[in-house]
Amino acid sequence: MTETIRPVLAGNKALVVGIANDQSIAYGCAKAFRMAGADLAVTWLNDKARPHVEPLAIELEADITAPLDVATPGQLEAVFDLVREKWGKLDILVHSIASAPKEDLQGGLLDCSAAGFAKAMDVSCHSFIRMAKLAAPLMRDGGSMFAMSYYGADRVVPNYNVMGPVKAALEAACRYLAYELGPSGIRVHAISPGPLKTRAASGLKDFELLLNEAAQKAPLGELVDIMDVGFTCAYLATPFAKRVTGGTVYVDGGANIVA
Ligand SMILES: NC(=O)c1ccc[n+]([C@@H]2O[C@H](COP(=O)([O-])OP(=O)(O)OC[C@H]3O[C@@H](n4cnc5c(N)ncnc54)[C@H](O)[C@@H]3O)[C@@H](O)[C@H]2O)c1
């Protein structure tokens, strides 16, 4: 990493959910926030994930680390208890998680089961609403919240299947949360990165094709990386972006504007 940036987020407290490894979009966000001077809270999914995430949390000098499976009752509340005890406030929240049962993700939407749809929606969308509810009272001086979406929310992307409707719901949730939390000075953004080779993406059929197409389609002619996403979120978290909220922000080299 050669970039240096001024500590524009010094004093900010950021909770970043979704680091699985150093390829994760959430890791790019956490790293960019830290480079800009923010203090971090970082979670891992479970004991299996911990050895992959804990060294990254140490590297990022995270003040708070904790397990968090949003499908396990009480774990989300426990993370926010830690944040309240240690920091007494929160400025930045990142939701960078998604999941759907493999059989529901890899079949077409017509074949998605009710249980699979509900599970995908709960982990990938409603958990953000639960996080926002717990985070808002801690954002006493205002704050910013981010949820990771994808272009498959707007247009049909072959093989994105059930995640298309789920991400569309996530983007709509960002708009409604931005509306409800705006009076408290809290800004909410859906971030829509171009395709990135991560563990979550490896669950999608023909993902390599998507990567090739994205690079060809983007006016800027290149794939994005996790730091592109991280620096965008870091900027949006600063007062320089204090009048920006509720929208979907594309970090895709411009691919979304091309038919
Ligand atoms: N990789 C891409 O091409 C791409 C593009 C646009 C958007 N996104 C979105 O970015 C986000 C992050 O994905 P990524 O690509 O960095 O992959 P990733 O595999 O690195 O991250 C996904 C994370 O979701 C977490 N997760 C899954 N189920 C969970 C649960 N029940 N509780 C808590 N955490 C859970 C995993 O532990 C993991 O850390 C996702 O919302 C994904 O849909 C990814």
The ligand as an ORCA input file, in Angstrom:
! r2SCAN-3c Opt
* xyz 0 1
  N     -17.473     -9.953     -4.719
  C     -18.270     -9.300     -5.522
  O     -18.146     -9.378     -6.757
  C     -19.328     -8.406     -4.961
  C     -19.874     -7.405     -5.781
  C     -20.865     -6.573     -5.268
  C     -21.297     -6.766     -3.980
  N     -20.759     -7.745     -3.194
  C     -21.256     -7.886     -1.828
  O     -20.237     -7.540     -0.931
  C     -20.481     -8.139      0.324
  C     -19.217     -8.797      0.835
  O     -18.879     -9.915      0.037
  P     -17.403    -10.208     -0.464
  O     -17.473    -10.278     -1.937
  O     -16.427     -9.312      0.215
  O     -17.185    -11.722      0.003
  P     -16.608    -12.349      1.374
  O     -16.873    -13.811      1.254
  O     -15.239    -11.917      1.619
  O     -17.554    -11.697      2.473
  C     -18.834    -12.175      2.760
  C     -18.965    -12.137      4.264
  O     -20.303    -12.478      4.664
  C     -20.165    -13.069      5.927
  N     -21.383    -13.775      6.340
  C     -22.083    -14.720      5.650
  N     -23.135    -15.152      6.419
  C     -23.063    -14.451      7.590
  C     -23.833    -14.446      8.770
  N     -24.884    -15.280      8.946
  N     -23.490    -13.609      9.777
  C     -22.427    -12.773      9.648
  N     -21.649    -12.737      8.551
  C     -21.964    -13.568      7.538
  C     -18.983    -14.026      5.737
  O     -18.488    -14.442      6.978
  C     -18.036    -13.118      4.978
  O     -17.197    -12.414      5.870
  C     -21.680     -9.070      0.110
  O     -22.861     -8.400      0.505
  C     -21.675     -9.273     -1.390
  O     -22.958     -9.622     -1.893
  C     -19.786     -8.558     -3.668
*
